Amino acid sequence: MKNEGKFKRICAYCNEVFFAKQRTTNYCGPVCGKRGYKKRKKEELLEENLQELHRDSQEFDMDLLNKKTYLTVKEACAYLEISRTTLYRLRKMGYVPQIGIGAKVLFKREDLEDAFGGLTTIENFE
Ligand SMILES: [Zn+2]
């Protein structure tokens, strides 16, 4: 598997030299390909989350959020300083109850505080 082609490449995952049939091959084999893909996806997701977080938390006045009873998804993210992806995941796991008004999703600020106040670690959180 490692000496099949004429293009000398370095595997993007394990850093081993291998010979690929195509110049564009980045991985020495399907195993590294899969792992590399997963790793890249994870990094992309993290990067996205960070950007999103940065963007969201800049938009809100924290003093104002502290006075509100209900928070929108965006406000809840800024309030908890978490990304939207994380908030949705927490909601799905049942940590954060949401209030739906028609198509609008709101979070009660107290609920968010309760959910996070008694929480030190969240298990099985990926
Ligand atoms: Zn490899």
Backbone and ligand atoms as CSV (ligand in chain L), in Angstrom:
chain,resi,resn,atom,element,x,y,z
A,1,MET,N,N,0.834,-1.217,0.000
A,1,MET,CA,C,0.000,0.000,0.000
A,1,MET,C,C,0.869,1.267,0.000
A,2,LYS,N,N,2.049,1.165,0.604
A,2,LYS,CA,C,2.832,2.390,0.787
A,2,LYS,C,C,3.725,2.754,-0.398
A,3,ASN,N,N,3.979,1.816,-1.279
A,3,ASN,CA,C,4.891,2.110,-2.377
A,3,ASN,C,C,4.264,1.885,-3.740
A,4,GLU,N,N,3.066,2.375,-3.875
A,4,GLU,CA,C,2.310,2.099,-5.089
A,4,GLU,C,C,2.570,3.059,-6.240
A,5,GLY,N,N,2.758,4.304,-5.915
A,5,GLY,CA,C,2.780,5.297,-6.980
A,5,GLY,C,C,4.122,5.982,-7.153
A,6,LYS,N,N,4.116,6.976,-7.998
A,6,LYS,CA,C,5.383,7.637,-8.299
A,6,LYS,C,C,5.550,8.983,-7.594
A,7,PHE,N,N,4.500,9.423,-6.940
A,7,PHE,CA,C,4.628,10.711,-6.264
A,7,PHE,C,C,4.999,10.531,-4.798
A,8,LYS,N,N,6.108,11.103,-4.453
A,8,LYS,CA,C,6.548,10.994,-3.075
A,8,LYS,C,C,5.757,11.992,-2.230
A,9,ARG,N,N,5.062,11.474,-1.245
A,9,ARG,CA,C,4.228,12.340,-0.410
A,9,ARG,C,C,4.495,12.059,1.061
A,10,ILE,N,N,4.099,13.010,1.891
A,10,ILE,CA,C,4.183,12.779,3.329
A,10,ILE,C,C,2.763,12.751,3.862
A,11,CYS,N,N,2.435,11.680,4.545
A,11,CYS,CA,C,1.076,11.519,5.045
A,11,CYS,C,C,0.709,12.662,5.989
A,12,ALA,N,N,-0.452,13.273,5.749
A,12,ALA,CA,C,-0.885,14.416,6.555
A,12,ALA,C,C,-1.292,13.992,7.960
A,13,TYR,N,N,-1.468,12.704,8.145
A,13,TYR,CA,C,-1.860,12.259,9.481
A,13,TYR,C,C,-0.694,11.673,10.269
A,14,CYS,N,N,0.025,10.687,9.684
A,14,CYS,CA,C,1.081,10.032,10.450
A,14,CYS,C,C,2.483,10.532,10.097
A,15,ASN,N,N,2.569,11.447,9.123
A,15,ASN,CA,C,3.839,12.031,8.713
A,15,ASN,C,C,4.838,11.055,8.090
A,16,GLU,N,N,4.363,9.920,7.681
A,16,GLU,CA,C,5.263,8.961,7.043
A,16,GLU,C,C,5.339,9.222,5.550
A,17,VAL,N,N,6.500,8.941,4.995
A,17,VAL,CA,C,6.665,9.115,3.558
A,17,VAL,C,C,6.033,7.928,2.844
A,18,PHE,N,N,5.303,8.230,1.806
A,18,PHE,CA,C,4.725,7.143,1.013
A,18,PHE,C,C,4.704,7.574,-0.447
A,19,PHE,N,N,4.408,6.644,-1.318
A,19,PHE,CA,C,4.377,6.960,-2.736
A,19,PHE,C,C,2.960,6.804,-3.266
A,20,ALA,N,N,2.443,7.898,-3.765
A,20,ALA,CA,C,1.046,7.907,-4.193
A,20,ALA,C,C,0.938,7.890,-5.712
A,21,LYS,N,N,-0.188,7.399,-6.173
A,21,LYS,CA,C,-0.451,7.410,-7.616
A,21,LYS,C,C,-0.771,8.815,-8.097
A,22,GLN,N,N,-1.366,9.559,-7.200
A,22,GLN,CA,C,-1.729,10.928,-7.574
A,22,GLN,C,C,-1.024,11.935,-6.686
A,23,ARG,N,N,-0.711,13.055,-7.272
A,23,ARG,CA,C,-0.003,14.104,-6.558
A,23,ARG,C,C,-0.856,14.676,-5.419
A,24,THR,N,N,-2.158,14.583,-5.587
A,24,THR,CA,C,-3.053,15.207,-4.617
A,24,THR,C,C,-3.370,14.327,-3.403
A,25,THR,N,N,-2.870,13.107,-3.392
A,25,THR,CA,C,-3.140,12.222,-2.261
A,25,THR,C,C,-2.422,12.733,-1.003
A,26,ASN,N,N,-3.189,12.889,0.045
A,26,ASN,CA,C,-2.604,13.440,1.270
A,26,ASN,C,C,-2.345,12.409,2.358
A,27,TYR,N,N,-2.910,11.228,2.188
A,27,TYR,CA,C,-2.772,10.228,3.242
A,27,TYR,C,C,-2.187,8.936,2.690
A,28,CYS,N,N,-1.431,8.256,3.535
A,28,CYS,CA,C,-0.754,7.038,3.089
A,28,CYS,C,C,-1.724,5.881,2.868
A,29,GLY,N,N,-2.863,5.934,3.482
A,29,GLY,CA,C,-3.823,4.853,3.285
A,29,GLY,C,C,-5.189,5.240,3.806
A,30,PRO,N,N,-6.164,4.360,3.635
A,30,PRO,CA,C,-7.536,4.682,4.058
A,30,PRO,C,C,-7.686,4.924,5.557
A,31,VAL,N,N,-6.850,4.253,6.349
A,31,VAL,CA,C,-6.963,4.444,7.799
A,31,VAL,C,C,-6.568,5.871,8.182
A,32,CYS,N,N,-5.412,6.302,7.672
A,32,CYS,CA,C,-4.984,7.674,7.944
A,32,CYS,C,C,-5.940,8.674,7.298
A,33,GLY,N,N,-6.461,8.311,6.155
A,33,GLY,CA,C,-7.416,9.179,5.467
A,33,GLY,C,C,-8.615,9.469,6.334
A,34,LYS,N,N,-9.145,8.407,6.923
A,34,LYS,CA,C,-10.308,8.537,7.784
A,34,LYS,C,C,-10.005,9.339,9.033
A,35,ARG,N,N,-8.879,8.990,9.645
A,35,ARG,CA,C,-8.499,9.692,10.879
A,35,ARG,C,C,-8.198,11.156,10.610
A,36,GLY,N,N,-7.516,11.375,9.510
A,36,GLY,CA,C,-7.164,12.743,9.148
A,36,GLY,C,C,-8.402,13.579,8.876
A,37,TYR,N,N,-9.352,12.955,8.217
A,37,TYR,CA,C,-10.592,13.642,7.891
A,37,TYR,C,C,-11.331,14.040,9.163
A,38,LYS,N,N,-11.416,13.090,10.083
A,38,LYS,CA,C,-12.086,13.341,11.360
A,38,LYS,C,C,-11.424,14.465,12.131
A,39,LYS,N,N,-10.087,14.403,12.136
A,39,LYS,CA,C,-9.316,15.401,12.868
A,39,LYS,C,C,-9.554,16.784,12.267
A,40,ARG,N,N,-9.566,16.821,10.928
A,40,ARG,CA,C,-9.750,18.098,10.258
A,40,ARG,C,C,-11.146,18.652,10.538
A,41,LYS,N,N,-12.133,17.786,10.492
A,41,LYS,CA,C,-13.513,18.199,10.758
A,41,LYS,C,C,-13.639,18.779,12.166
A,42,LYS,N,N,-12.982,18.091,13.098
A,42,LYS,CA,C,-13.036,18.508,14.483
A,42,LYS,C,C,-12.407,19.889,14.640
A,43,GLU,N,N,-11.284,20.075,13.966
A,43,GLU,CA,C,-10.601,21.360,14.042
A,43,GLU,C,C,-11.439,22.468,13.411
A,44,GLU,N,N,-12.060,22.124,12.305
A,44,GLU,CA,C,-12.922,23.103,11.630
A,44,GLU,C,C,-14.072,23.531,12.541
A,45,LEU,N,N,-14.640,22.536,13.210
A,45,LEU,CA,C,-15.765,22.774,14.096
A,45,LEU,C,C,-15.351,23.664,15.264
A,46,LEU,N,N,-14.197,23.369,15.822
A,46,LEU,CA,C,-13.680,24.163,16.929
A,46,LEU,C,C,-13.458,25.604,16.502
A,47,GLU,N,N,-12.872,25.747,15.343
A,47,GLU,CA,C,-12.588,27.067,14.804
A,47,GLU,C,C,-13.889,27.839,14.588
A,48,GLU,N,N,-14.871,27.161,14.026
A,48,GLU,CA,C,-16.184,27.755,13.793
A,48,GLU,C,C,-16.812,28.209,15.104
A,49,ASN,N,N,-16.736,27.332,16.081
A,49,ASN,CA,C,-17.302,27.631,17.389
A,49,ASN,C,C,-16.663,28.869,17.988
A,50,LEU,N,N,-15.362,28.953,17.869
A,50,LEU,CA,C,-14.642,30.091,18.430
A,50,LEU,C,C,-15.035,31.386,17.747
A,51,GLN,N,N,-15.131,31.309,16.428
A,51,GLN,CA,C,-15.512,32.511,15.684
A,51,GLN,C,C,-16.924,32.954,16.050
A,52,GLU,N,N,-17.798,31.957,16.130
A,52,GLU,CA,C,-19.189,32.219,16.460
A,52,GLU,C,C,-19.289,32.841,17.843
A,53,LEU,N,N,-18.543,32.271,18.750
A,53,LEU,CA,C,-18.538,32.721,20.131
A,53,LEU,C,C,-18.082,34.165,20.221
A,54,HIS,N,N,-17.019,34.434,19.515
A,54,HIS,CA,C,-16.443,35.763,19.507
A,54,HIS,C,C,-17.456,36.772,18.979
A,55,ARG,N,N,-18.090,36.389,17.894
A,55,ARG,CA,C,-19.051,37.265,17.244
A,55,ARG,C,C,-20.242,37.532,18.162
A,56,ASP,N,N,-20.772,36.455,18.736
A,56,ASP,CA,C,-21.968,36.584,19.559
A,56,ASP,C,C,-21.729,37.392,20.825
A,57,SER,N,N,-20.608,37.152,21.480
A,57,SER,CA,C,-20.417,37.814,22.764
A,57,SER,C,C,-20.100,39.290,22.598
A,58,GLN,N,N,-19.696,39.683,21.404
A,58,GLN,CA,C,-19.409,41.100,21.191
A,58,GLN,C,C,-20.672,41.928,21.022
A,59,GLU,N,N,-21.729,41.221,20.635
A,59,GLU,CA,C,-22.936,41.946,20.276
A,59,GLU,C,C,-23.790,42.380,21.461
A,60,PHE,N,N,-23.523,41.790,22.618
A,60,PHE,CA,C,-24.458,42.020,23.706
A,60,PHE,C,C,-23.885,42.759,24.901
A,61,ASP,N,N,-24.760,43.501,25.492
A,61,ASP,CA,C,-24.440,44.211,26.703
A,61,ASP,C,C,-24.778,43.288,27.878
A,62,MET,N,N,-23.769,42.854,28.586
A,62,MET,CA,C,-23.982,41.872,29.639
A,62,MET,C,C,-24.888,42.373,30.762
A,63,ASP,N,N,-24.791,43.644,31.066
A,63,ASP,CA,C,-25.647,44.204,32.119
A,63,ASP,C,C,-27.115,44.068,31.748
A,64,LEU,N,N,-27.351,44.282,30.473
A,64,LEU,CA,C,-28.721,44.180,29.972
A,64,LEU,C,C,-29.202,42.730,30.043
A,65,LEU,N,N,-28.341,41.813,29.645
A,65,LEU,CA,C,-28.711,40.391,29.673
A,65,LEU,C,C,-29.009,39.943,31.094
A,66,ASN,N,N,-28.268,40.469,32.029
A,66,ASN,CA,C,-28.465,40.108,33.439
A,66,ASN,C,C,-29.814,40.534,33.981
A,67,LYS,N,N,-30.427,41.497,33.312
A,67,LYS,CA,C,-31.717,42.008,33.782
A,67,LYS,C,C,-32.896,41.346,33.077
A,68,LYS,N,N,-32.609,40.693,31.980
A,68,LYS,CA,C,-33.698,40.101,31.204
A,68,LYS,C,C,-34.184,38.784,31.814
A,69,THR,N,N,-35.475,38.524,31.631
A,69,THR,CA,C,-36.034,37.263,32.125
A,69,THR,C,C,-35.868,36.175,31.082
A,70,TYR,N,N,-36.144,36.518,29.847
A,70,TYR,CA,C,-36.034,35.541,28.770
A,70,TYR,C,C,-34.937,35.936,27.797
A,71,LEU,N,N,-34.229,34.930,27.386
A,71,LEU,CA,C,-33.144,35.195,26.449
A,71,LEU,C,C,-33.351,34.431,25.144
A,72,THR,N,N,-32.982,35.062,24.052
A,72,THR,CA,C,-33.031,34.368,22.768
A,72,THR,C,C,-31.829,33.425,22.693
A,73,VAL,N,N,-31.793,32.631,21.657
A,73,VAL,CA,C,-30.680,31.688,21.491
A,73,VAL,C,C,-29.348,32.439,21.514
A,74,LYS,N,N,-29.279,33.492,20.758
A,74,LYS,CA,C,-28.051,34.291,20.678
A,74,LYS,C,C,-27.659,34.872,22.021
A,75,GLU,N,N,-28.680,35.416,22.697
A,75,GLU,CA,C,-28.412,36.023,24.002
A,75,GLU,C,C,-27.975,34.978,25.029
A,76,ALA,N,N,-28.633,33.812,24.958
A,76,ALA,CA,C,-28.277,32.735,25.888
A,76,ALA,C,C,-26.827,32.308,25.687
A,77,CYS,N,N,-26.408,32.243,24.431
A,77,CYS,CA,C,-25.022,31.875,24.122
A,77,CYS,C,C,-24.055,32.899,24.694
A,78,ALA,N,N,-24.397,34.156,24.480
A,78,ALA,CA,C,-23.529,35.221,24.974
A,78,ALA,C,C,-23.518,35.216,26.499
A,79,TYR,N,N,-24.667,34.993,27.081
A,79,TYR,CA,C,-24.801,34.990,28.530
A,79,TYR,C,C,-23.946,33.896,29.170
A,80,LEU,N,N,-24.001,32.705,28.561
A,80,LEU,CA,C,-23.257,31.570,29.102
A,80,LEU,C,C,-21.834,31.483,28.553
A,81,GLU,N,N,-21.573,32.341,27.592
A,81,GLU,CA,C,-20.281,32.322,26.906
A,81,GLU,C,C,-19.988,30.954,26.305
A,82,ILE,N,N,-20.982,30.432,25.657
A,82,ILE,CA,C,-20.799,29.174,24.932
A,82,ILE,C,C,-21.264,29.375,23.495
A,83,SER,N,N,-20.909,28.467,22.641
A,83,SER,CA,C,-21.323,28.592,21.248
A,83,SER,C,C,-22.733,28.042,21.080
A,84,ARG,N,N,-23.312,28.377,19.962
A,84,ARG,CA,C,-24.664,27.918,19.685
A,84,ARG,C,C,-24.718,26.385,19.622
A,85,THR,N,N,-23.683,25.826,19.020
A,85,THR,CA,C,-23.613,24.367,18.906
A,85,THR,C,C,-23.650,23.733,20.289
A,86,THR,N,N,-22.905,24.303,21.201
A,86,THR,CA,C,-22.868,23.773,22.562
A,86,THR,C,C,-24.217,23.935,23.239
A,87,LEU,N,N,-24.825,25.082,23.054
A,87,LEU,CA,C,-26.135,25.333,23.668
A,87,LEU,C,C,-27.166,24.321,23.166
A,88,TYR,N,N,-27.177,24.099,21.860
A,88,TYR,CA,C,-28.123,23.148,21.290
A,88,TYR,C,C,-27.878,21.744,21.827
A,89,ARG,N,N,-26.601,21.422,21.987
A,89,ARG,CA,C,-26.268,20.095,22.477
A,89,ARG,C,C,-26.709,19.939,23.937
A,90,LEU,N,N,-26.502,20.968,24.726
A,90,LEU,CA,C,-26.918,20.936,26.128
A,90,LEU,C,C,-28.435,20.824,26.240
A,91,ARG,N,N,-29.098,21.517,25.352
A,91,ARG,CA,C,-30.557,21.482,25.352
A,91,ARG,C,C,-31.039,20.075,25.012
A,92,LYS,N,N,-30.395,19.493,24.011
A,92,LYS,CA,C,-30.745,18.147,23.580
A,92,LYS,C,C,-30.507,17.131,24.695
A,93,MET,N,N,-29.477,17.362,25.474
A,93,MET,CA,C,-29.144,16.449,26.559
A,93,MET,C,C,-30.030,16.684,27.781
A,94,GLY,N,N,-30.835,17.716,27.728
A,94,GLY,CA,C,-31.772,17.982,28.802
A,94,GLY,C,C,-31.247,18.873,29.915
A,95,TYR,N,N,-30.093,19.454,29.722
A,95,TYR,CA,C,-29.532,20.312,30.758
A,95,TYR,C,C,-30.187,21.690,30.782
A,96,VAL,N,N,-30.600,22.117,29.617
A,96,VAL,CA,C,-31.164,23.456,29.504
A,96,VAL,C,C,-32.569,23.387,28.921
A,97,PRO,N,N,-33.566,23.704,29.728
A,97,PRO,CA,C,-34.926,23.689,29.182
A,97,PRO,C,C,-35.184,24.907,28.306
A,98,GLN,N,N,-35.858,24.693,27.226
A,98,GLN,CA,C,-36.165,25.828,26.361
A,98,GLN,C,C,-37.649,26.104,26.394
A,99,ILE,N,N,-37.977,27.308,26.052
A,99,ILE,CA,C,-39.368,27.696,25.976
A,99,ILE,C,C,-39.651,28.063,24.529
A,100,GLY,N,N,-40.597,27.381,23.946
A,100,GLY,CA,C,-40.905,27.686,22.563
A,100,GLY,C,C,-42.151,28.529,22.464
A,101,ILE,N,N,-42.029,29.639,21.794
A,101,ILE,CA,C,-43.207,30.460,21.547
A,101,ILE,C,C,-43.362,30.518,20.043
A,102,GLY,N,N,-44.268,29.725,19.530
A,102,GLY,CA,C,-44.365,29.573,18.084
A,102,GLY,C,C,-43.062,28.995,17.573
A,103,ALA,N,N,-42.495,29.655,16.605
A,103,ALA,CA,C,-41.236,29.169,16.045
A,103,ALA,C,C,-40.050,29.739,16.820
A,104,LYS,N,N,-40.342,30.659,17.712
A,104,LYS,CA,C,-39.269,31.320,18.435
A,104,LYS,C,C,-38.844,30.481,19.653
A,105,VAL,N,N,-37.581,30.379,19.837
A,105,VAL,CA,C,-37.061,29.635,20.978
A,105,VAL,C,C,-36.453,30.609,21.981
A,106,LEU,N,N,-36.928,30.475,23.210
A,106,LEU,CA,C,-36.389,31.341,24.250
A,106,LEU,C,C,-35.886,30.506,25.422
A,107,PHE,N,N,-34.984,31.064,26.155
A,107,PHE,CA,C,-34.493,30.399,27.353
A,107,PHE,C,C,-34.736,31.323,28.534
A,108,LYS,N,N,-35.206,30.740,29.621
A,108,LYS,CA,C,-35.403,31.549,30.814
A,108,LYS,C,C,-34.031,31.695,31.477
A,109,ARG,N,N,-33.661,32.906,31.773
A,109,ARG,CA,C,-32.336,33.155,32.302
A,109,ARG,C,C,-32.082,32.377,33.598
A,110,GLU,N,N,-33.137,32.308,34.423
A,110,GLU,CA,C,-33.009,31.560,35.683
A,110,GLU,C,C,-32.717,30.085,35.437
A,111,ASP,N,N,-33.361,29.538,34.415
A,111,ASP,CA,C,-33.137,28.129,34.066
A,111,ASP,C,C,-31.683,27.898,33.694
A,112,LEU,N,N,-31.173,28.844,32.938
A,112,LEU,CA,C,-29.783,28.721,32.508
A,112,LEU,C,C,-28.859,28.763,33.716
A,113,GLU,N,N,-29.192,29.666,34.635
A,113,GLU,CA,C,-28.383,29.788,35.843
A,113,GLU,C,C,-28.462,28.528,36.685
A,114,ASP,N,N,-29.688,28.009,36.838
A,114,ASP,CA,C,-29.866,26.773,37.603
A,114,ASP,C,C,-29.094,25.630,36.972
A,115,ALA,N,N,-29.242,25.531,35.669
A,115,ALA,CA,C,-28.598,24.428,34.947
A,115,ALA,C,C,-27.095,24.464,35.133
A,116,PHE,N,N,-26.553,25.646,35.132
A,116,PHE,CA,C,-25.105,25.739,35.211
A,116,PHE,C,C,-24.594,25.917,36.629
A,117,GLY,N,N,-25.459,26.427,37.488
A,117,GLY,CA,C,-25.055,26.643,38.867
A,117,GLY,C,C,-24.711,25.356,39.592
A,118,GLY,N,N,-25.531,24.317,39.387
A,118,GLY,CA,C,-25.293,23.065,40.096
A,118,GLY,C,C,-24.402,22.106,39.337
A,119,LEU,N,N,-23.789,22.621,38.311
A,119,LEU,CA,C,-23.068,21.740,37.420
A,119,LEU,C,C,-21.556,21.979,37.535
A,120,THR,N,N,-20.839,20.917,37.744
A,120,THR,CA,C,-19.385,21.078,37.714
A,120,THR,C,C,-18.825,20.493,36.425
A,121,THR,N,N,-19.234,19.264,36.122
A,121,THR,CA,C,-18.822,18.691,34.841
A,121,THR,C,C,-20.032,18.082,34.158
A,122,ILE,N,N,-19.972,18.045,32.880
A,122,ILE,CA,C,-21.021,17.397,32.120
A,122,ILE,C,C,-20.433,16.111,31.549
A,123,GLU,N,N,-21.061,15.001,31.893
A,123,GLU,CA,C,-20.520,13.735,31.429
A,123,GLU,C,C,-20.936,13.423,30.009
A,124,ASN,N,N,-20.091,12.692,29.360
A,124,ASN,CA,C,-20.336,12.270,27.984
A,124,ASN,C,C,-20.518,13.449,27.019
A,125,PHE,N,N,-19.931,14.550,27.356
A,125,PHE,CA,C,-20.056,15.696,26.466
A,125,PHE,C,C,-18.880,15.709,25.514
A,126,GLU,N,N,-19.218,15.679,24.248
A,126,GLU,CA,C,-18.149,15.639,23.261
A,126,GLU,C,C,-18.031,16.947,22.536
L,1,ZN,ZN,ZN,-0.432,7.794,7.310
